[in-house]
Amino acid sequence: DFIEKFLEGLDDTFEPVIDAVNSRDTAITFDELHEKLINRELALHISSSNVLVTAYLTHTQCSNQ
């Protein structure tokens, strides 16, 4: 199955998507999978952006003291 092979190629950052797909009672469509992957990428991007902002603010506050 194409989707199973595709999921096997994903790294651990997509584990929540892989788990969600594997726990479904019905097969996921490619469009649904694509949407889940895009949403996961956005969540990862937002998360890494928040870490960078926090690190910057912490560095700036320490430098101003």
mmCIF file of the N, C-alpha and C atoms, coordinates in Angstrom:
data_MODEL
# 
_entry.id   MODEL 
# 
loop_
_atom_site.group_PDB 
_atom_site.id 
_atom_site.type_symbol 
_atom_site.label_atom_id 
_atom_site.label_alt_id 
_atom_site.label_comp_id 
_atom_site.label_asym_id 
_atom_site.label_entity_id 
_atom_site.label_seq_id 
_atom_site.pdbx_PDB_ins_code 
_atom_site.Cartn_x 
_atom_site.Cartn_y 
_atom_site.Cartn_z 
_atom_site.occupancy 
_atom_site.B_iso_or_equiv 
_atom_site.pdbx_formal_charge 
_atom_site.auth_seq_id 
_atom_site.auth_comp_id 
_atom_site.auth_asym_id 
_atom_site.auth_atom_id 
_atom_site.pdbx_PDB_model_num 
ATOM 1   N N  . ASP A 1 1  ? 0.842   -1.179 0.000  1.00 0.00 ? 1  ASP A N  1 
ATOM 2   C CA . ASP A 1 1  ? 0.000   0.000  0.000  1.00 0.00 ? 1  ASP A CA 1 
ATOM 3   C C  . ASP A 1 1  ? 0.889   1.244  0.000  1.00 0.00 ? 1  ASP A C  1 
ATOM 4   N N  . PHE A 1 2  ? 0.585   2.180  -0.868 1.00 0.00 ? 2  PHE A N  1 
ATOM 5   C CA . PHE A 1 2  ? 1.403   3.383  -1.033 1.00 0.00 ? 2  PHE A CA 1 
ATOM 6   C C  . PHE A 1 2  ? 1.500   4.190  0.253  1.00 0.00 ? 2  PHE A C  1 
ATOM 7   N N  . ILE A 1 3  ? 0.393   4.391  0.926  1.00 0.00 ? 3  ILE A N  1 
ATOM 8   C CA . ILE A 1 3  ? 0.394   5.222  2.135  1.00 0.00 ? 3  ILE A CA 1 
ATOM 9   C C  . ILE A 1 3  ? 1.228   4.580  3.231  1.00 0.00 ? 3  ILE A C  1 
ATOM 10  N N  . GLU A 1 4  ? 1.166   3.272  3.391  1.00 0.00 ? 4  GLU A N  1 
ATOM 11  C CA . GLU A 1 4  ? 1.993   2.590  4.395  1.00 0.00 ? 4  GLU A CA 1 
ATOM 12  C C  . GLU A 1 4  ? 3.471   2.781  4.104  1.00 0.00 ? 4  GLU A C  1 
ATOM 13  N N  . LYS A 1 5  ? 3.868   2.625  2.858  1.00 0.00 ? 5  LYS A N  1 
ATOM 14  C CA . LYS A 1 5  ? 5.271   2.825  2.471  1.00 0.00 ? 5  LYS A CA 1 
ATOM 15  C C  . LYS A 1 5  ? 5.683   4.272  2.701  1.00 0.00 ? 5  LYS A C  1 
ATOM 16  N N  . PHE A 1 6  ? 4.790   5.189  2.384  1.00 0.00 ? 6  PHE A N  1 
ATOM 17  C CA . PHE A 1 6  ? 5.065   6.611  2.577  1.00 0.00 ? 6  PHE A CA 1 
ATOM 18  C C  . PHE A 1 6  ? 5.288   6.915  4.055  1.00 0.00 ? 6  PHE A C  1 
ATOM 19  N N  . LEU A 1 7  ? 4.418   6.397  4.914  1.00 0.00 ? 7  LEU A N  1 
ATOM 20  C CA . LEU A 1 7  ? 4.539   6.635  6.353  1.00 0.00 ? 7  LEU A CA 1 
ATOM 21  C C  . LEU A 1 7  ? 5.835   6.053  6.908  1.00 0.00 ? 7  LEU A C  1 
ATOM 22  N N  . GLU A 1 8  ? 6.270   4.930  6.379  1.00 0.00 ? 8  GLU A N  1 
ATOM 23  C CA . GLU A 1 8  ? 7.521   4.312  6.824  1.00 0.00 ? 8  GLU A CA 1 
ATOM 24  C C  . GLU A 1 8  ? 8.723   5.210  6.546  1.00 0.00 ? 8  GLU A C  1 
ATOM 25  N N  . GLY A 1 9  ? 8.612   6.076  5.551  1.00 0.00 ? 9  GLY A N  1 
ATOM 26  C CA . GLY A 1 9  ? 9.713   6.964  5.187  1.00 0.00 ? 9  GLY A CA 1 
ATOM 27  C C  . GLY A 1 9  ? 9.787   8.238  6.007  1.00 0.00 ? 9  GLY A C  1 
ATOM 28  N N  . LEU A 1 10 ? 8.786   8.485  6.842  1.00 0.00 ? 10 LEU A N  1 
ATOM 29  C CA . LEU A 1 10 ? 8.782   9.701  7.653  1.00 0.00 ? 10 LEU A CA 1 
ATOM 30  C C  . LEU A 1 10 ? 9.647   9.525  8.892  1.00 0.00 ? 10 LEU A C  1 
ATOM 31  N N  . ASP A 1 11 ? 10.234  10.627 9.358  1.00 0.00 ? 11 ASP A N  1 
ATOM 32  C CA . ASP A 1 11 ? 11.047  10.545 10.573 1.00 0.00 ? 11 ASP A CA 1 
ATOM 33  C C  . ASP A 1 11 ? 10.171  10.712 11.819 1.00 0.00 ? 11 ASP A C  1 
ATOM 34  N N  . ASP A 1 12 ? 10.810  10.669 12.977 1.00 0.00 ? 12 ASP A N  1 
ATOM 35  C CA . ASP A 1 12 ? 10.085  10.664 14.254 1.00 0.00 ? 12 ASP A CA 1 
ATOM 36  C C  . ASP A 1 12 ? 9.289   11.938 14.522 1.00 0.00 ? 12 ASP A C  1 
ATOM 37  N N  . THR A 1 13 ? 9.612   13.034 13.858 1.00 0.00 ? 13 THR A N  1 
ATOM 38  C CA . THR A 1 13 ? 8.862   14.269 14.092 1.00 0.00 ? 13 THR A CA 1 
ATOM 39  C C  . THR A 1 13 ? 7.416   14.149 13.614 1.00 0.00 ? 13 THR A C  1 
ATOM 40  N N  . PHE A 1 14 ? 7.161   13.181 12.751 1.00 0.00 ? 14 PHE A N  1 
ATOM 41  C CA . PHE A 1 14 ? 5.807   12.974 12.238 1.00 0.00 ? 14 PHE A CA 1 
ATOM 42  C C  . PHE A 1 14 ? 5.097   11.822 12.934 1.00 0.00 ? 14 PHE A C  1 
ATOM 43  N N  . GLU A 1 15 ? 5.645   11.362 14.051 1.00 0.00 ? 15 GLU A N  1 
ATOM 44  C CA . GLU A 1 15 ? 5.056   10.233 14.773 1.00 0.00 ? 15 GLU A CA 1 
ATOM 45  C C  . GLU A 1 15 ? 3.591   10.460 15.153 1.00 0.00 ? 15 GLU A C  1 
ATOM 46  N N  . PRO A 1 16 ? 3.185   11.675 15.585 1.00 0.00 ? 16 PRO A N  1 
ATOM 47  C CA . PRO A 1 16 ? 1.755   11.870 15.885 1.00 0.00 ? 16 PRO A CA 1 
ATOM 48  C C  . PRO A 1 16 ? 0.853   11.615 14.671 1.00 0.00 ? 16 PRO A C  1 
ATOM 49  N N  . VAL A 1 17 ? 1.307   12.002 13.496 1.00 0.00 ? 17 VAL A N  1 
ATOM 50  C CA . VAL A 1 17 ? 0.524   11.765 12.278 1.00 0.00 ? 17 VAL A CA 1 
ATOM 51  C C  . VAL A 1 17 ? 0.478   10.272 11.974 1.00 0.00 ? 17 VAL A C  1 
ATOM 52  N N  . ILE A 1 18 ? 1.623   9.622  12.079 1.00 0.00 ? 18 ILE A N  1 
ATOM 53  C CA . ILE A 1 18 ? 1.698   8.182  11.819 1.00 0.00 ? 18 ILE A CA 1 
ATOM 54  C C  . ILE A 1 18 ? 0.773   7.425  12.767 1.00 0.00 ? 18 ILE A C  1 
ATOM 55  N N  . ASP A 1 19 ? 0.814   7.780  14.047 1.00 0.00 ? 19 ASP A N  1 
ATOM 56  C CA . ASP A 1 19 ? -0.051  7.123  15.034 1.00 0.00 ? 19 ASP A CA 1 
ATOM 57  C C  . ASP A 1 19 ? -1.528  7.350  14.719 1.00 0.00 ? 19 ASP A C  1 
ATOM 58  N N  . ALA A 1 20 ? -1.869  8.577  14.335 1.00 0.00 ? 20 ALA A N  1 
ATOM 59  C CA . ALA A 1 20 ? -3.265  8.892  14.019 1.00 0.00 ? 20 ALA A CA 1 
ATOM 60  C C  . ALA A 1 20 ? -3.750  8.093  12.812 1.00 0.00 ? 20 ALA A C  1 
ATOM 61  N N  . VAL A 1 21 ? -2.917  7.989  11.803 1.00 0.00 ? 21 VAL A N  1 
ATOM 62  C CA . VAL A 1 21 ? -3.295  7.242  10.599 1.00 0.00 ? 21 VAL A CA 1 
ATOM 63  C C  . VAL A 1 21 ? -3.433  5.756  10.919 1.00 0.00 ? 21 VAL A C  1 
ATOM 64  N N  . ASN A 1 22 ? -2.502  5.226  11.686 1.00 0.00 ? 22 ASN A N  1 
ATOM 65  C CA . ASN A 1 22 ? -2.532  3.797  12.012 1.00 0.00 ? 22 ASN A CA 1 
ATOM 66  C C  . ASN A 1 22 ? -3.682  3.420  12.941 1.00 0.00 ? 22 ASN A C  1 
ATOM 67  N N  . SER A 1 23 ? -4.204  4.366  13.697 1.00 0.00 ? 23 SER A N  1 
ATOM 68  C CA . SER A 1 23 ? -5.284  4.057  14.635 1.00 0.00 ? 23 SER A CA 1 
ATOM 69  C C  . SER A 1 23 ? -6.676  4.212  14.017 1.00 0.00 ? 23 SER A C  1 
ATOM 70  N N  . ARG A 1 24 ? -6.741  4.644  12.777 1.00 0.00 ? 24 ARG A N  1 
ATOM 71  C CA . ARG A 1 24 ? -8.037  4.825  12.114 1.00 0.00 ? 24 ARG A CA 1 
ATOM 72  C C  . ARG A 1 24 ? -8.692  3.485  11.799 1.00 0.00 ? 24 ARG A C  1 
ATOM 73  N N  . ASP A 1 25 ? -10.021 3.487  11.824 1.00 0.00 ? 25 ASP A N  1 
ATOM 74  C CA . ASP A 1 25 ? -10.781 2.293  11.441 1.00 0.00 ? 25 ASP A CA 1 
ATOM 75  C C  . ASP A 1 25 ? -10.922 2.183  9.923  1.00 0.00 ? 25 ASP A C  1 
ATOM 76  N N  . THR A 1 26 ? -10.859 3.327  9.252  1.00 0.00 ? 26 THR A N  1 
ATOM 77  C CA . THR A 1 26 ? -10.974 3.352  7.796  1.00 0.00 ? 26 THR A CA 1 
ATOM 78  C C  . THR A 1 26 ? -9.683  3.895  7.204  1.00 0.00 ? 26 THR A C  1 
ATOM 79  N N  . ALA A 1 27 ? -9.431  3.541  5.964  1.00 0.00 ? 27 ALA A N  1 
ATOM 80  C CA . ALA A 1 27 ? -8.220  4.005  5.291  1.00 0.00 ? 27 ALA A CA 1 
ATOM 81  C C  . ALA A 1 27 ? -8.282  5.516  5.082  1.00 0.00 ? 27 ALA A C  1 
ATOM 82  N N  . ILE A 1 28 ? -7.138  6.153  5.225  1.00 0.00 ? 28 ILE A N  1 
ATOM 83  C CA . ILE A 1 28 ? -7.058  7.591  5.017  1.00 0.00 ? 28 ILE A CA 1 
ATOM 84  C C  . ILE A 1 28 ? -6.857  7.861  3.527  1.00 0.00 ? 28 ILE A C  1 
ATOM 85  N N  . THR A 1 29 ? -7.440  8.943  3.048  1.00 0.00 ? 29 THR A N  1 
ATOM 86  C CA . THR A 1 29 ? -7.214  9.328  1.658  1.00 0.00 ? 29 THR A CA 1 
ATOM 87  C C  . THR A 1 29 ? -5.908  10.110 1.576  1.00 0.00 ? 29 THR A C  1 
ATOM 88  N N  . PHE A 1 30 ? -5.376  10.195 0.383  1.00 0.00 ? 30 PHE A N  1 
ATOM 89  C CA . PHE A 1 30 ? -4.140  10.945 0.207  1.00 0.00 ? 30 PHE A CA 1 
ATOM 90  C C  . PHE A 1 30 ? -4.343  12.411 0.579  1.00 0.00 ? 30 PHE A C  1 
ATOM 91  N N  . ASP A 1 31 ? -5.490  12.982 0.228  1.00 0.00 ? 31 ASP A N  1 
ATOM 92  C CA . ASP A 1 31 ? -5.772  14.383 0.570  1.00 0.00 ? 31 ASP A CA 1 
ATOM 93  C C  . ASP A 1 31 ? -5.816  14.596 2.083  1.00 0.00 ? 31 ASP A C  1 
ATOM 94  N N  . GLU A 1 32 ? -6.427  13.670 2.807  1.00 0.00 ? 32 GLU A N  1 
ATOM 95  C CA . GLU A 1 32 ? -6.469  13.772 4.269  1.00 0.00 ? 32 GLU A CA 1 
ATOM 96  C C  . GLU A 1 32 ? -5.070  13.662 4.863  1.00 0.00 ? 32 GLU A C  1 
ATOM 97  N N  . LEU A 1 33 ? -4.277  12.738 4.347  1.00 0.00 ? 33 LEU A N  1 
ATOM 98  C CA . LEU A 1 33 ? -2.906  12.577 4.822  1.00 0.00 ? 33 LEU A CA 1 
ATOM 99  C C  . LEU A 1 33 ? -2.095  13.833 4.544  1.00 0.00 ? 33 LEU A C  1 
ATOM 100 N N  . HIS A 1 34 ? -2.250  14.380 3.357  1.00 0.00 ? 34 HIS A N  1 
ATOM 101 C CA . HIS A 1 34 ? -1.535  15.603 2.991  1.00 0.00 ? 34 HIS A CA 1 
ATOM 102 C C  . HIS A 1 34 ? -1.872  16.732 3.960  1.00 0.00 ? 34 HIS A C  1 
ATOM 103 N N  . GLU A 1 35 ? -3.138  16.883 4.285  1.00 0.00 ? 35 GLU A N  1 
ATOM 104 C CA . GLU A 1 35 ? -3.568  17.922 5.224  1.00 0.00 ? 35 GLU A CA 1 
ATOM 105 C C  . GLU A 1 35 ? -2.936  17.710 6.601  1.00 0.00 ? 35 GLU A C  1 
ATOM 106 N N  . LYS A 1 36 ? -2.924  16.478 7.078  1.00 0.00 ? 36 LYS A N  1 
ATOM 107 C CA . LYS A 1 36 ? -2.323  16.186 8.386  1.00 0.00 ? 36 LYS A CA 1 
ATOM 108 C C  . LYS A 1 36 ? -0.823  16.480 8.386  1.00 0.00 ? 36 LYS A C  1 
ATOM 109 N N  . LEU A 1 37 ? -0.140  16.156 7.301  1.00 0.00 ? 37 LEU A N  1 
ATOM 110 C CA . LEU A 1 37 ? 1.296   16.419 7.214  1.00 0.00 ? 37 LEU A CA 1 
ATOM 111 C C  . LEU A 1 37 ? 1.587   17.916 7.185  1.00 0.00 ? 37 LEU A C  1 
ATOM 112 N N  . ILE A 1 38 ? 0.796   18.664 6.443  1.00 0.00 ? 38 ILE A N  1 
ATOM 113 C CA . ILE A 1 38 ? 0.966   20.123 6.392  1.00 0.00 ? 38 ILE A CA 1 
ATOM 114 C C  . ILE A 1 38 ? 0.721   20.721 7.771  1.00 0.00 ? 38 ILE A C  1 
ATOM 115 N N  . ASN A 1 39 ? -0.328  20.285 8.449  1.00 0.00 ? 39 ASN A N  1 
ATOM 116 C CA . ASN A 1 39 ? -0.622  20.797 9.790  1.00 0.00 ? 39 ASN A CA 1 
ATOM 117 C C  . ASN A 1 39 ? 0.514   20.486 10.761 1.00 0.00 ? 39 ASN A C  1 
ATOM 118 N N  . ARG A 1 40 ? 1.090   19.298 10.659 1.00 0.00 ? 40 ARG A N  1 
ATOM 119 C CA . ARG A 1 40 ? 2.213   18.932 11.538 1.00 0.00 ? 40 ARG A CA 1 
ATOM 120 C C  . ARG A 1 40 ? 3.428   19.806 11.246 1.00 0.00 ? 40 ARG A C  1 
ATOM 121 N N  . GLU A 1 41 ? 3.724   20.043 9.964  1.00 0.00 ? 41 GLU A N  1 
ATOM 122 C CA . GLU A 1 41 ? 4.841   20.907 9.605  1.00 0.00 ? 41 GLU A CA 1 
ATOM 123 C C  . GLU A 1 41 ? 4.642   22.316 10.150 1.00 0.00 ? 41 GLU A C  1 
ATOM 124 N N  . LEU A 1 42 ? 3.425   22.834 10.052 1.00 0.00 ? 42 LEU A N  1 
ATOM 125 C CA . LEU A 1 42 ? 3.134   24.165 10.591 1.00 0.00 ? 42 LEU A CA 1 
ATOM 126 C C  . LEU A 1 42 ? 3.325   24.196 12.101 1.00 0.00 ? 42 LEU A C  1 
ATOM 127 N N  . ALA A 1 43 ? 2.864   23.168 12.791 1.00 0.00 ? 43 ALA A N  1 
ATOM 128 C CA . ALA A 1 43 ? 3.023   23.102 14.246 1.00 0.00 ? 43 ALA A CA 1 
ATOM 129 C C  . ALA A 1 43 ? 4.498   23.055 14.624 1.00 0.00 ? 43 ALA A C  1 
ATOM 130 N N  . LEU A 1 44 ? 5.291   22.300 13.887 1.00 0.00 ? 44 LEU A N  1 
ATOM 131 C CA . LEU A 1 44 ? 6.728   22.231 14.156 1.00 0.00 ? 44 LEU A CA 1 
ATOM 132 C C  . LEU A 1 44 ? 7.397   23.573 13.903 1.00 0.00 ? 44 LEU A C  1 
ATOM 133 N N  . HIS A 1 45 ? 6.986   24.244 12.839 1.00 0.00 ? 45 HIS A N  1 
ATOM 134 C CA . HIS A 1 45 ? 7.552   25.551 12.506 1.00 0.00 ? 45 HIS A CA 1 
ATOM 135 C C  . HIS A 1 45 ? 7.216   26.580 13.580 1.00 0.00 ? 45 HIS A C  1 
ATOM 136 N N  . ILE A 1 46 ? 5.971   26.596 14.022 1.00 0.00 ? 46 ILE A N  1 
ATOM 137 C CA . ILE A 1 46 ? 5.548   27.530 15.072 1.00 0.00 ? 46 ILE A CA 1 
ATOM 138 C C  . ILE A 1 46 ? 6.293   27.234 16.361 1.00 0.00 ? 46 ILE A C  1 
ATOM 139 N N  . SER A 1 47 ? 6.436   25.970 16.686 1.00 0.00 ? 47 SER A N  1 
ATOM 140 C CA . SER A 1 47 ? 7.138   25.576 17.904 1.00 0.00 ? 47 SER A CA 1 
ATOM 141 C C  . SER A 1 47 ? 8.589   26.028 17.869 1.00 0.00 ? 47 SER A C  1 
ATOM 142 N N  . SER A 1 48 ? 9.271   25.828 16.754 1.00 0.00 ? 48 SER A N  1 
ATOM 143 C CA . SER A 1 48 ? 10.677  26.236 16.664 1.00 0.00 ? 48 SER A CA 1 
ATOM 144 C C  . SER A 1 48 ? 10.794  27.747 16.655 1.00 0.00 ? 48 SER A C  1 
ATOM 145 N N  . SER A 1 49 ? 9.824   28.455 16.084 1.00 0.00 ? 49 SER A N  1 
ATOM 146 C CA . SER A 1 49 ? 9.840   29.920 16.100 1.00 0.00 ? 49 SER A CA 1 
ATOM 147 C C  . SER A 1 49 ? 9.692   30.440 17.518 1.00 0.00 ? 49 SER A C  1 
ATOM 148 N N  . ASN A 1 50 ? 8.823   29.816 18.306 1.00 0.00 ? 50 ASN A N  1 
ATOM 149 C CA . ASN A 1 50 ? 8.634   30.232 19.693 1.00 0.00 ? 50 ASN A CA 1 
ATOM 150 C C  . ASN A 1 50 ? 9.905   30.026 20.505 1.00 0.00 ? 50 ASN A C  1 
ATOM 151 N N  . VAL A 1 51 ? 10.628  28.955 20.249 1.00 0.00 ? 51 VAL A N  1 
ATOM 152 C CA . VAL A 1 51 ? 11.883  28.694 20.951 1.00 0.00 ? 51 VAL A CA 1 
ATOM 153 C C  . VAL A 1 51 ? 12.897  29.774 20.610 1.00 0.00 ? 51 VAL A C  1 
ATOM 154 N N  . LEU A 1 52 ? 12.971  30.158 19.340 1.00 0.00 ? 52 LEU A N  1 
ATOM 155 C CA . LEU A 1 52 ? 13.914  31.196 18.930 1.00 0.00 ? 52 LEU A CA 1 
ATOM 156 C C  . LEU A 1 52 ? 13.575  32.534 19.567 1.00 0.00 ? 52 LEU A C  1 
ATOM 157 N N  . VAL A 1 53 ? 12.302  32.889 19.619 1.00 0.00 ? 53 VAL A N  1 
ATOM 158 C CA . VAL A 1 53 ? 11.888  34.149 20.233 1.00 0.00 ? 53 VAL A CA 1 
ATOM 159 C C  . VAL A 1 53 ? 12.210  34.135 21.717 1.00 0.00 ? 53 VAL A C  1 
ATOM 160 N N  . THR A 1 54 ? 11.925  33.044 22.395 1.00 0.00 ? 54 THR A N  1 
ATOM 161 C CA . THR A 1 54 ? 12.217  32.930 23.822 1.00 0.00 ? 54 THR A CA 1 
ATOM 162 C C  . THR A 1 54 ? 13.715  33.043 24.069 1.00 0.00 ? 54 THR A C  1 
ATOM 163 N N  . ALA A 1 55 ? 14.512  32.376 23.256 1.00 0.00 ? 55 ALA A N  1 
ATOM 164 C CA . ALA A 1 55 ? 15.967  32.445 23.414 1.00 0.00 ? 55 ALA A CA 1 
ATOM 165 C C  . ALA A 1 55 ? 16.460  33.864 23.181 1.00 0.00 ? 55 ALA A C  1 
ATOM 166 N N  . TYR A 1 56 ? 15.924  34.540 22.184 1.00 0.00 ? 56 TYR A N  1 
ATOM 167 C CA . TYR A 1 56 ? 16.322  35.914 21.896 1.00 0.00 ? 56 TYR A CA 1 
ATOM 168 C C  . TYR A 1 56 ? 15.961  36.828 23.053 1.00 0.00 ? 56 TYR A C  1 
ATOM 169 N N  . LEU A 1 57 ? 14.734  36.713 23.553 1.00 0.00 ? 57 LEU A N  1 
ATOM 170 C CA . LEU A 1 57 ? 14.298  37.568 24.654 1.00 0.00 ? 57 LEU A CA 1 
ATOM 171 C C  . LEU A 1 57 ? 15.123  37.313 25.908 1.00 0.00 ? 57 LEU A C  1 
ATOM 172 N N  . THR A 1 58 ? 15.421  36.073 26.192 1.00 0.00 ? 58 THR A N  1 
ATOM 173 C CA . THR A 1 58 ? 16.236  35.732 27.357 1.00 0.00 ? 58 THR A CA 1 
ATOM 174 C C  . THR A 1 58 ? 17.626  36.328 27.214 1.00 0.00 ? 58 THR A C  1 
ATOM 175 N N  . HIS A 1 59 ? 18.214  36.209 26.046 1.00 0.00 ? 59 HIS A N  1 
ATOM 176 C CA . HIS A 1 59 ? 19.548  36.758 25.795 1.00 0.00 ? 59 HIS A CA 1 
ATOM 177 C C  . HIS A 1 59 ? 19.530  38.278 25.915 1.00 0.00 ? 59 HIS A C  1 
ATOM 178 N N  . THR A 1 60 ? 18.519  38.920 25.355 1.00 0.00 ? 60 THR A N  1 
ATOM 179 C CA . THR A 1 60 ? 18.411  40.375 25.392 1.00 0.00 ? 60 THR A CA 1 
ATOM 180 C C  . THR A 1 60 ? 18.240  40.865 26.820 1.00 0.00 ? 60 THR A C  1 
ATOM 181 N N  . GLN A 1 61 ? 17.396  40.201 27.593 1.00 0.00 ? 61 GLN A N  1 
ATOM 182 C CA . GLN A 1 61 ? 17.168  40.614 28.976 1.00 0.00 ? 61 GLN A CA 1 
ATOM 183 C C  . GLN A 1 61 ? 18.424  40.437 29.814 1.00 0.00 ? 61 GLN A C  1 
ATOM 184 N N  . CYS A 1 62 ? 19.167  39.379 29.594 1.00 0.00 ? 62 CYS A N  1 
ATOM 185 C CA . CYS A 1 62 ? 20.405  39.143 30.345 1.00 0.00 ? 62 CYS A CA 1 
ATOM 186 C C  . CYS A 1 62 ? 21.464  40.172 29.972 1.00 0.00 ? 62 CYS A C  1 
ATOM 187 N N  . SER A 1 63 ? 21.504  40.587 28.719 1.00 0.00 ? 63 SER A N  1 
ATOM 188 C CA . SER A 1 63 ? 22.492  41.559 28.259 1.00 0.00 ? 63 SER A CA 1 
ATOM 189 C C  . SER A 1 63 ? 22.207  42.954 28.791 1.00 0.00 ? 63 SER A C  1 
ATOM 190 N N  . ASN A 1 64 ? 20.953  43.250 29.064 1.00 0.00 ? 64 ASN A N  1 
ATOM 191 C CA . ASN A 1 64 ? 20.562  44.584 29.525 1.00 0.00 ? 64 ASN A CA 1 
ATOM 192 C C  . ASN A 1 64 ? 20.713  44.755 31.021 1.00 0.00 ? 64 ASN A C  1 
ATOM 193 N N  . GLN A 1 65 ? 21.038  43.725 31.736 1.00 0.00 ? 65 GLN A N  1 
ATOM 194 C CA . GLN A 1 65 ? 21.133  43.830 33.197 1.00 0.00 ? 65 GLN A CA 1 
ATOM 195 C C  . GLN A 1 65 ? 22.486  44.281 33.626 1.00 0.00 ? 65 GLN A C  1 
# 
